[in-house]
């Protein structure tokens, strides 16, 4: 049992180390950076581009709920 716990700990540390290395990669964004322009579908499936939203609004909030099991 201790060998399995040690293996899980090593794997967890490897994953966390990989995630932290990705944050500091060249070209990555940090909290507070301006987002690049992108396009996502809205709730009706229509394409919405960030630059189009910012032409008429002062900001945008992007909500992402993977598999939220909603009825809508």
PDB file with one MODEL, atoms N, CA, C and O in Angstrom:
MODEL        1
ATOM      1  N   UNK A   1       0.810  -1.200   0.000  1.00  0.00           N
ATOM      2  CA  UNK A   1       0.000   0.000   0.000  1.00  0.00           C
ATOM      3  C   UNK A   1       0.857   1.269   0.000  1.00  0.00           C
ATOM      4  O   UNK A   1       0.534   2.204  -0.733  1.00  0.00           O
ATOM      5  N   UNK A   2       1.942   1.344   0.794  1.00  0.00           N
ATOM      6  CA  UNK A   2       2.774   2.545   0.766  1.00  0.00           C
ATOM      7  C   UNK A   2       3.394   2.794  -0.611  1.00  0.00           C
ATOM      8  O   UNK A   2       3.603   3.947  -0.989  1.00  0.00           O
ATOM      9  N   UNK A   3       3.691   1.733  -1.363  1.00  0.00           N
ATOM     10  CA  UNK A   3       4.266   1.911  -2.688  1.00  0.00           C
ATOM     11  C   UNK A   3       3.265   2.595  -3.616  1.00  0.00           C
ATOM     12  O   UNK A   3       3.649   3.439  -4.425  1.00  0.00           O
ATOM     13  N   UNK A   4       1.989   2.240  -3.505  1.00  0.00           N
ATOM     14  CA  UNK A   4       0.959   2.857  -4.336  1.00  0.00           C
ATOM     15  C   UNK A   4       0.806   4.328  -3.964  1.00  0.00           C
ATOM     16  O   UNK A   4       0.692   5.182  -4.844  1.00  0.00           O
ATOM     17  N   UNK A   5       0.804   4.627  -2.672  1.00  0.00           N
ATOM     18  CA  UNK A   5       0.691   6.019  -2.227  1.00  0.00           C
ATOM     19  C   UNK A   5       1.872   6.843  -2.711  1.00  0.00           C
ATOM     20  O   UNK A   5       1.696   7.988  -3.127  1.00  0.00           O
ATOM     21  N   UNK A   6       3.052   6.287  -2.664  1.00  0.00           N
ATOM     22  CA  UNK A   6       4.243   6.979  -3.134  1.00  0.00           C
ATOM     23  C   UNK A   6       4.170   7.209  -4.642  1.00  0.00           C
ATOM     24  O   UNK A   6       4.542   8.277  -5.130  1.00  0.00           O
ATOM     25  N   UNK A   7       3.696   6.215  -5.371  1.00  0.00           N
ATOM     26  CA  UNK A   7       3.557   6.348  -6.820  1.00  0.00           C
ATOM     27  C   UNK A   7       2.545   7.445  -7.169  1.00  0.00           C
ATOM     28  O   UNK A   7       2.788   8.250  -8.069  1.00  0.00           O
ATOM     29  N   UNK A   8       1.431   7.477  -6.472  1.00  0.00           N
ATOM     30  CA  UNK A   8       0.419   8.510  -6.705  1.00  0.00           C
ATOM     31  C   UNK A   8       0.991   9.885  -6.393  1.00  0.00           C
ATOM     32  O   UNK A   8       0.750  10.830  -7.144  1.00  0.00           O
ATOM     33  N   UNK A   9       1.728  10.018  -5.328  1.00  0.00           N
ATOM     34  CA  UNK A   9       2.341  11.294  -4.961  1.00  0.00           C
ATOM     35  C   UNK A   9       3.335  11.755  -6.024  1.00  0.00           C
ATOM     36  O   UNK A   9       3.362  12.933  -6.379  1.00  0.00           O
ATOM     37  N   UNK A  10       4.139  10.843  -6.525  1.00  0.00           N
ATOM     38  CA  UNK A  10       5.112  11.185  -7.566  1.00  0.00           C
ATOM     39  C   UNK A  10       4.403  11.633  -8.840  1.00  0.00           C
ATOM     40  O   UNK A  10       4.809  12.611  -9.467  1.00  0.00           O
ATOM     41  N   UNK A  11       3.350  10.924  -9.220  1.00  0.00           N
ATOM     42  CA  UNK A  11       2.586  11.308 -10.409  1.00  0.00           C
ATOM     43  C   UNK A  11       1.928  12.678 -10.227  1.00  0.00           C
ATOM     44  O   UNK A  11       1.924  13.495 -11.148  1.00  0.00           O
ATOM     45  N   UNK A  12       1.382  12.923  -9.058  1.00  0.00           N
ATOM     46  CA  UNK A  12       0.746  14.210  -8.770  1.00  0.00           C
ATOM     47  C   UNK A  12       1.769  15.343  -8.853  1.00  0.00           C
ATOM     48  O   UNK A  12       1.484  16.393  -9.429  1.00  0.00           O
ATOM     49  N   UNK A  13       2.936  15.141  -8.293  1.00  0.00           N
ATOM     50  CA  UNK A  13       3.979  16.162  -8.356  1.00  0.00           C
ATOM     51  C   UNK A  13       4.447  16.397  -9.792  1.00  0.00           C
ATOM     52  O   UNK A  13       4.749  17.529 -10.170  1.00  0.00           O
ATOM     53  N   UNK A  14       4.506  15.340 -10.585  1.00  0.00           N
ATOM     54  CA  UNK A  14       4.910  15.488 -11.983  1.00  0.00           C
ATOM     55  C   UNK A  14       3.877  16.300 -12.757  1.00  0.00           C
ATOM     56  O   UNK A  14       4.237  17.154 -13.567  1.00  0.00           O
ATOM     57  N   UNK A  15       2.603  16.037 -12.511  1.00  0.00           N
ATOM     58  CA  UNK A  15       1.539  16.786 -13.187  1.00  0.00           C
ATOM     59  C   UNK A  15       1.560  18.248 -12.763  1.00  0.00           C
ATOM     60  O   UNK A  15       1.476  19.141 -13.606  1.00  0.00           O
ATOM     61  N   UNK A  16       1.669  18.495 -11.478  1.00  0.00           N
ATOM     62  CA  UNK A  16       1.712  19.873 -10.992  1.00  0.00           C
ATOM     63  C   UNK A  16       2.946  20.604 -11.500  1.00  0.00           C
ATOM     64  O   UNK A  16       2.873  21.791 -11.818  1.00  0.00           O
ATOM     65  N   UNK A  17       4.054  19.927 -11.579  1.00  0.00           N
ATOM     66  CA  UNK A  17       5.269  20.537 -12.121  1.00  0.00           C
ATOM     67  C   UNK A  17       5.105  20.900 -13.584  1.00  0.00           C
ATOM     68  O   UNK A  17       5.569  21.954 -14.020  1.00  0.00           O
ATOM     69  N   UNK A  18       4.456  20.047 -14.335  1.00  0.00           N
ATOM     70  CA  UNK A  18       4.198  20.332 -15.738  1.00  0.00           C
ATOM     71  C   UNK A  18       3.265  21.510 -15.919  1.00  0.00           C
ATOM     72  O   UNK A  18       3.448  22.312 -16.835  1.00  0.00           O
ATOM     73  N   UNK A  19       2.263  21.627 -15.055  1.00  0.00           N
ATOM     74  CA  UNK A  19       1.321  22.752 -15.129  1.00  0.00           C
ATOM     75  C   UNK A  19       2.022  24.061 -14.805  1.00  0.00           C
ATOM     76  O   UNK A  19       1.798  25.061 -15.487  1.00  0.00           O
ATOM     77  N   UNK A  20       2.848  24.077 -13.801  1.00  0.00           N
ATOM     78  CA  UNK A  20       3.518  25.319 -13.432  1.00  0.00           C
ATOM     79  C   UNK A  20       4.550  25.718 -14.487  1.00  0.00           C
ATOM     80  O   UNK A  20       4.776  26.909 -14.703  1.00  0.00           O
ATOM     81  N   UNK A  21       5.172  24.752 -15.140  1.00  0.00           N
ATOM     82  CA  UNK A  21       6.127  25.073 -16.197  1.00  0.00           C
ATOM     83  C   UNK A  21       5.412  25.695 -17.383  1.00  0.00           C
ATOM     84  O   UNK A  21       5.969  26.559 -18.060  1.00  0.00           O
ATOM     85  N   UNK A  22       4.182  25.265 -17.641  1.00  0.00           N
ATOM     86  CA  UNK A  22       3.417  25.805 -18.760  1.00  0.00           C
ATOM     87  C   UNK A  22       3.065  27.276 -18.525  1.00  0.00           C
ATOM     88  O   UNK A  22       3.036  28.054 -19.478  1.00  0.00           O
ATOM     89  N   UNK A  23       2.802  27.664 -17.302  1.00  0.00           N
ATOM     90  CA  UNK A  23       2.439  29.047 -16.999  1.00  0.00           C
ATOM     91  C   UNK A  23       3.559  30.015 -17.355  1.00  0.00           C
ATOM     92  O   UNK A  23       3.291  31.167 -17.699  1.00  0.00           O
ATOM     93  N   UNK A  24       4.778  29.578 -17.280  1.00  0.00           N
ATOM     94  CA  UNK A  24       5.915  30.462 -17.502  1.00  0.00           C
ATOM     95  C   UNK A  24       6.497  30.324 -18.904  1.00  0.00           C
ATOM     96  O   UNK A  24       7.556  30.878 -19.201  1.00  0.00           O
ATOM     97  N   UNK A  25       5.809  29.592 -19.753  1.00  0.00           N
ATOM     98  CA  UNK A  25       6.311  29.411 -21.107  1.00  0.00           C
ATOM     99  C   UNK A  25       6.257  30.730 -21.873  1.00  0.00           C
ATOM    100  O   UNK A  25       5.400  31.578 -21.622  1.00  0.00           O
ATOM    101  N   UNK A  26       7.176  30.882 -22.798  1.00  0.00           N
ATOM    102  CA  UNK A  26       7.229  32.098 -23.603  1.00  0.00           C
ATOM    103  C   UNK A  26       5.931  32.247 -24.393  1.00  0.00           C
ATOM    104  O   UNK A  26       5.470  31.297 -25.025  1.00  0.00           O
ATOM    105  N   UNK A  27       5.349  33.436 -24.356  1.00  0.00           N
ATOM    106  CA  UNK A  27       4.119  33.703 -25.089  1.00  0.00           C
ATOM    107  C   UNK A  27       2.858  33.404 -24.312  1.00  0.00           C
ATOM    108  O   UNK A  27       1.761  33.648 -24.815  1.00  0.00           O
ATOM    109  N   UNK A  28       2.975  32.877 -23.087  1.00  0.00           N
ATOM    110  CA  UNK A  28       1.780  32.595 -22.306  1.00  0.00           C
ATOM    111  C   UNK A  28       1.261  33.878 -21.662  1.00  0.00           C
ATOM    112  O   UNK A  28       1.997  34.852 -21.508  1.00  0.00           O
ATOM    113  N   UNK A  29      -0.006  33.861 -21.293  1.00  0.00           N
ATOM    114  CA  UNK A  29      -0.623  35.032 -20.694  1.00  0.00           C
ATOM    115  C   UNK A  29      -0.740  34.862 -19.193  1.00  0.00           C
ATOM    116  O   UNK A  29      -0.857  33.745 -18.688  1.00  0.00           O
ATOM    117  N   UNK A  30      -0.707  35.975 -18.492  1.00  0.00           N
ATOM    118  CA  UNK A  30      -0.860  35.980 -17.049  1.00  0.00           C
ATOM    119  C   UNK A  30      -2.156  36.693 -16.685  1.00  0.00           C
ATOM    120  O   UNK A  30      -2.775  37.342 -17.528  1.00  0.00           O
ATOM    121  N   UNK A  31      -2.553  36.572 -15.451  1.00  0.00           N
ATOM    122  CA  UNK A  31      -3.743  37.265 -14.965  1.00  0.00           C
ATOM    123  C   UNK A  31      -3.573  38.759 -15.185  1.00  0.00           C
ATOM    124  O   UNK A  31      -2.540  39.331 -14.836  1.00  0.00           O
ATOM    125  N   UNK A  32      -4.591  39.393 -15.765  1.00  0.00           N
ATOM    126  CA  UNK A  32      -4.540  40.827 -16.023  1.00  0.00           C
ATOM    127  C   UNK A  32      -4.123  41.186 -17.434  1.00  0.00           C
ATOM    128  O   UNK A  32      -4.279  42.335 -17.846  1.00  0.00           O
ATOM    129  N   UNK A  33      -3.593  40.226 -18.190  1.00  0.00           N
ATOM    130  CA  UNK A  33      -3.219  40.491 -19.580  1.00  0.00           C
ATOM    131  C   UNK A  33      -4.474  40.656 -20.438  1.00  0.00           C
ATOM    132  O   UNK A  33      -5.523  40.089 -20.132  1.00  0.00           O
ATOM    133  N   UNK A  34      -4.358  41.425 -21.494  1.00  0.00           N
ATOM    134  CA  UNK A  34      -5.465  41.605 -22.426  1.00  0.00           C
ATOM    135  C   UNK A  34      -5.589  40.345 -23.280  1.00  0.00           C
ATOM    136  O   UNK A  34      -4.598  39.835 -23.804  1.00  0.00           O
ATOM    137  N   UNK A  35      -6.812  39.856 -23.410  1.00  0.00           N
ATOM    138  CA  UNK A  35      -7.053  38.640 -24.183  1.00  0.00           C
ATOM    139  C   UNK A  35      -6.949  38.918 -25.671  1.00  0.00           C
ATOM    140  O   UNK A  35      -7.334  39.991 -26.135  1.00  0.00           O
ATOM    141  N   UNK A  36      -6.439  37.969 -26.410  1.00  0.00           N
ATOM    142  CA  UNK A  36      -6.417  38.067 -27.856  1.00  0.00           C
ATOM    143  C   UNK A  36      -7.826  37.866 -28.408  1.00  0.00           C
ATOM    144  O   UNK A  36      -8.695  37.341 -27.713  1.00  0.00           O
ATOM    145  N   UNK A  37      -8.053  38.275 -29.639  1.00  0.00           N
ATOM    146  CA  UNK A  37      -9.369  38.136 -30.241  1.00  0.00           C
ATOM    147  C   UNK A  37      -9.670  36.664 -30.512  1.00  0.00           C
ATOM    148  O   UNK A  37      -8.802  35.930 -30.984  1.00  0.00           O
ATOM    149  N   UNK A  38     -10.891  36.232 -30.218  1.00  0.00           N
ATOM    150  CA  UNK A  38     -11.304  34.857 -30.451  1.00  0.00           C
ATOM    151  C   UNK A  38     -12.795  34.825 -30.737  1.00  0.00           C
ATOM    152  O   UNK A  38     -13.506  35.797 -30.484  1.00  0.00           O
ATOM    153  N   UNK A  39     -13.260  33.713 -31.260  1.00  0.00           N
ATOM    154  CA  UNK A  39     -14.673  33.524 -31.584  1.00  0.00           C
ATOM    155  C   UNK A  39     -15.181  32.273 -30.887  1.00  0.00           C
ATOM    156  O   UNK A  39     -14.538  31.223 -30.918  1.00  0.00           O
ATOM    157  N   UNK A  40     -16.351  32.400 -30.254  1.00  0.00           N
ATOM    158  CA  UNK A  40     -17.002  31.279 -29.575  1.00  0.00           C
ATOM    159  C   UNK A  40     -18.482  31.269 -29.943  1.00  0.00           C
ATOM    160  O   UNK A  40     -19.030  32.311 -30.304  1.00  0.00           O
ATOM    161  N   UNK A  41     -19.140  30.111 -29.860  1.00  0.00           N
ATOM    162  CA  UNK A  41     -20.579  30.083 -30.092  1.00  0.00           C
ATOM    163  C   UNK A  41     -21.336  30.579 -28.856  1.00  0.00           C
ATOM    164  O   UNK A  41     -20.927  30.325 -27.723  1.00  0.00           O
ATOM    165  N   UNK A  42     -22.450  31.293 -29.093  1.00  0.00           N
ATOM    166  CA  UNK A  42     -23.289  31.706 -27.967  1.00  0.00           C
ATOM    167  C   UNK A  42     -24.273  30.590 -27.641  1.00  0.00           C
ATOM    168  O   UNK A  42     -24.179  29.497 -28.200  1.00  0.00           O
ATOM    169  N   UNK A  43     -25.219  30.858 -26.740  1.00  0.00           N
ATOM    170  CA  UNK A  43     -26.157  29.825 -26.306  1.00  0.00           C
ATOM    171  C   UNK A  43     -27.071  29.345 -27.425  1.00  0.00           C
ATOM    172  O   UNK A  43     -27.701  28.294 -27.304  1.00  0.00           O
ATOM    173  N   UNK A  44     -27.149  30.111 -28.520  1.00  0.00           N
ATOM    174  CA  UNK A  44     -27.980  29.723 -29.654  1.00  0.00           C
ATOM    175  C   UNK A  44     -27.158  29.136 -30.803  1.00  0.00           C
ATOM    176  O   UNK A  44     -27.712  28.764 -31.837  1.00  0.00           O
ATOM    177  N   UNK A  45     -25.857  29.054 -30.624  1.00  0.00           N
ATOM    178  CA  UNK A  45     -24.981  28.484 -31.637  1.00  0.00           C
ATOM    179  C   UNK A  45     -24.403  29.494 -32.613  1.00  0.00           C
ATOM    180  O   UNK A  45     -23.612  29.128 -33.483  1.00  0.00           O
ATOM    181  N   UNK A  46     -24.790  30.786 -32.482  1.00  0.00           N
ATOM    182  CA  UNK A  46     -24.260  31.823 -33.367  1.00  0.00           C
ATOM    183  C   UNK A  46     -22.840  32.189 -32.944  1.00  0.00           C
ATOM    184  O   UNK A  46     -22.536  32.233 -31.752  1.00  0.00           O
ATOM    185  N   UNK A  47     -21.977  32.449 -33.916  1.00  0.00           N
ATOM    186  CA  UNK A  47     -20.588  32.807 -33.629  1.00  0.00           C
ATOM    187  C   UNK A  47     -20.515  34.239 -33.096  1.00  0.00           C
ATOM    188  O   UNK A  47     -21.097  35.156 -33.677  1.00  0.00           O
ATOM    189  N   UNK A  48     -19.799  34.421 -31.991  1.00  0.00           N
ATOM    190  CA  UNK A  48     -19.603  35.735 -31.386  1.00  0.00           C
ATOM    191  C   UNK A  48     -18.103  35.955 -31.235  1.00  0.00           C
ATOM    192  O   UNK A  48     -17.402  35.125 -30.657  1.00  0.00           O
ATOM    193  N   UNK A  49     -17.616  37.071 -31.754  1.00  0.00           N
ATOM    194  CA  UNK A  49     -16.203  37.418 -31.671  1.00  0.00           C
ATOM    195  C   UNK A  49     -16.002  38.452 -30.567  1.00  0.00           C
ATOM    196  O   UNK A  49     -16.796  39.382 -30.430  1.00  0.00           O
ATOM    197  N   UNK A  50     -14.951  38.288 -29.792  1.00  0.00           N
ATOM    198  CA  UNK A  50     -14.682  39.194 -28.683  1.00  0.00           C
ATOM    199  C   UNK A  50     -14.604  40.642 -29.145  1.00  0.00           C
ATOM    200  O   UNK A  50     -15.159  41.522 -28.487  1.00  0.00           O
ATOM    201  N   UNK A  51     -13.942  40.909 -30.241  1.00  0.00           N
ATOM    202  CA  UNK A  51     -13.811  42.293 -30.714  1.00  0.00           C
ATOM    203  C   UNK A  51     -15.171  42.898 -31.051  1.00  0.00           C
ATOM    204  O   UNK A  51     -15.365  44.098 -30.852  1.00  0.00           O
ATOM    205  N   UNK A  52     -16.117  42.107 -31.555  1.00  0.00           N
ATOM    206  CA  UNK A  52     -17.459  42.597 -31.842  1.00  0.00           C
ATOM    207  C   UNK A  52     -18.199  42.954 -30.561  1.00  0.00           C
ATOM    208  O   UNK A  52     -18.900  43.965 -30.512  1.00  0.00           O
ATOM    209  N   UNK A  53     -18.051  42.146 -29.540  1.00  0.00           N
ATOM    210  CA  UNK A  53     -18.708  42.421 -28.256  1.00  0.00           C
ATOM    211  C   UNK A  53     -18.144  43.695 -27.645  1.00  0.00           C
ATOM    212  O   UNK A  53     -18.900  44.519 -27.129  1.00  0.00           O
ATOM    213  N   UNK A  54     -16.828  43.869 -27.696  1.00  0.00           N
ATOM    214  CA  UNK A  54     -16.192  45.029 -27.068  1.00  0.00           C
ATOM    215  C   UNK A  54     -16.483  46.335 -27.806  1.00  0.00           C
ATOM    216  O   UNK A  54     -16.263  47.412 -27.250  1.00  0.00           O
ATOM    217  N   UNK A  55     -16.975  46.264 -29.051  1.00  0.00           N
ATOM    218  CA  UNK A  55     -17.378  47.485 -29.766  1.00  0.00           C
ATOM    219  C   UNK A  55     -18.606  48.124 -29.129  1.00  0.00           C
ATOM    220  O   UNK A  55     -18.759  49.345 -29.166  1.00  0.00           O
ATOM    221  N   UNK A  56     -19.482  47.307 -28.547  1.00  0.00           N
ATOM    222  CA  UNK A  56     -20.726  47.821 -27.973  1.00  0.00           C
ATOM    223  C   UNK A  56     -20.797  47.711 -26.455  1.00  0.00           C
ATOM    224  O   UNK A  56     -21.714  48.264 -25.848  1.00  0.00           O
ATOM    225  N   UNK A  57     -19.858  47.015 -25.828  1.00  0.00           N
ATOM    226  CA  UNK A  57     -19.862  46.833 -24.375  1.00  0.00           C
ATOM    227  C   UNK A  57     -18.486  47.183 -23.809  1.00  0.00           C
ATOM    228  O   UNK A  57     -17.489  47.201 -24.530  1.00  0.00           O
ATOM    229  N   UNK A  58     -18.451  47.459 -22.513  1.00  0.00           N
ATOM    230  CA  UNK A  58     -17.191  47.822 -21.854  1.00  0.00           C
ATOM    231  C   UNK A  58     -16.366  46.620 -21.420  1.00  0.00           C
ATOM    232  O   UNK A  58     -15.229  46.777 -20.975  1.00  0.00           O
ATOM    233  N   UNK A  59     -16.914  45.446 -21.541  1.00  0.00           N
ATOM    234  CA  UNK A  59     -16.204  44.244 -21.121  1.00  0.00           C
ATOM    235  C   UNK A  59     -17.011  43.017 -21.460  1.00  0.00           C
ATOM    236  O   UNK A  59     -18.088  43.114 -22.047  1.00  0.00           O
ATOM    237  N   UNK A  60     -16.495  41.866 -21.094  1.00  0.00           N
ATOM    238  CA  UNK A  60     -17.177  40.609 -21.370  1.00  0.00           C
ATOM    239  C   UNK A  60     -16.840  39.602 -20.285  1.00  0.00           C
ATOM    240  O   UNK A  60     -15.737  39.600 -19.737  1.00  0.00           O
ATOM    241  N   UNK A  61     -17.801  38.751 -19.986  1.00  0.00           N
ATOM    242  CA  UNK A  61     -17.598  37.649 -19.052  1.00  0.00           C
ATOM    243  C   UNK A  61     -17.868  36.367 -19.818  1.00  0.00           C
ATOM    244  O   UNK A  61     -18.904  36.228 -20.467  1.00  0.00           O
ATOM    245  N   UNK A  62     -16.939  35.440 -19.742  1.00  0.00           N
ATOM    246  CA  UNK A  62     -17.094  34.165 -20.430  1.00  0.00           C
ATOM    247  C   UNK A  62     -17.347  33.098 -19.376  1.00  0.00           C
ATOM    248  O   UNK A  62     -16.505  32.849 -18.513  1.00  0.00           O
ATOM    249  N   UNK A  63     -18.517  32.471 -19.456  1.00  0.00           N
ATOM    250  CA  UNK A  63     -18.871  31.410 -18.508  1.00  0.00           C
ATOM    251  C   UNK A  63     -18.781  30.075 -19.228  1.00  0.00           C
ATOM    252  O   UNK A  63     -19.345  29.910 -20.310  1.00  0.00           O
ATOM    253  N   UNK A  64     -18.089  29.140 -18.644  1.00  0.00           N
ATOM    254  CA  UNK A  64     -17.896  27.819 -19.238  1.00  0.00           C
ATOM    255  C   UNK A  64     -18.284  26.771 -18.206  1.00  0.00           C
ATOM    256  O   UNK A  64     -17.669  26.675 -17.144  1.00  0.00           O
ATOM    257  N   UNK A  65     -19.296  25.996 -18.521  1.00  0.00           N
ATOM    258  CA  UNK A  65     -19.795  24.962 -17.610  1.00  0.00           C
ATOM    259  C   UNK A  65     -19.775  23.610 -18.318  1.00  0.00           C
ATOM    260  O   UNK A  65     -20.779  23.209 -18.906  1.00  0.00           O
ATOM    261  N   UNK A  66     -18.674  22.918 -18.270  1.00  0.00           N
ATOM    262  CA  UNK A  66     -18.616  21.626 -18.956  1.00  0.00           C
ATOM    263  C   UNK A  66     -19.542  20.598 -18.279  1.00  0.00           C
ATOM    264  O   UNK A  66     -19.446  20.336 -17.080  1.00  0.00           O
ATOM    265  N   UNK A  67     -20.413  20.047 -19.073  1.00  0.00           N
ATOM    266  CA  UNK A  67     -21.324  19.004 -18.603  1.00  0.00           C
ATOM    267  C   UNK A  67     -22.051  19.401 -17.330  1.00  0.00           C
ATOM    268  O   UNK A  67     -22.048  18.660 -16.347  1.00  0.00           O
ATOM    269  N   UNK A  68     -22.680  20.583 -17.350  1.00  0.00           N
ATOM    270  CA  UNK A  68     -23.383  21.041 -16.155  1.00  0.00           C
ATOM    271  C   UNK A  68     -24.730  20.344 -15.966  1.00  0.00           C
ATOM    272  O   UNK A  68     -25.419  20.577 -14.973  1.00  0.00           O
ATOM    273  N   UNK A  69     -25.106  19.488 -16.923  1.00  0.00           N
ATOM    274  CA  UNK A  69     -26.343  18.710 -16.838  1.00  0.00           C
ATOM    275  C   UNK A  69     -27.587  19.570 -16.702  1.00  0.00           C
ATOM    276  O   UNK A  69     -28.558  19.160 -16.065  1.00  0.00           O
ATOM    277  N   UNK A  70     -27.569  20.761 -17.296  1.00  0.00           N
ATOM    278  CA  UNK A  70     -28.751  21.615 -17.224  1.00  0.00           C
ATOM    279  C   UNK A  70     -29.803  21.104 -18.209  1.00  0.00           C
ATOM    280  O   UNK A  70     -29.481  20.406 -19.171  1.00  0.00           O
ATOM    281  N   UNK A  71     -31.040  21.452 -17.960  1.00  0.00           N
ATOM    282  CA  UNK A  71     -32.146  21.031 -18.814  1.00  0.00           C
ATOM    283  C   UNK A  71     -32.316  21.965 -19.998  1.00  0.00           C
ATOM    284  O   UNK A  71     -33.059  21.644 -20.926  1.00  0.00           O
ATOM    285  N   UNK A  72     -31.641  23.127 -19.993  1.00  0.00           N
ATOM    286  CA  UNK A  72     -31.821  24.125 -21.050  1.00  0.00           C
ATOM    287  C   UNK A  72     -30.910  23.848 -22.213  1.00  0.00           C
ATOM    288  O   UNK A  72     -30.925  24.587 -23.197  1.00  0.00           O
TER     289      UNK A  72
ENDMDL
END
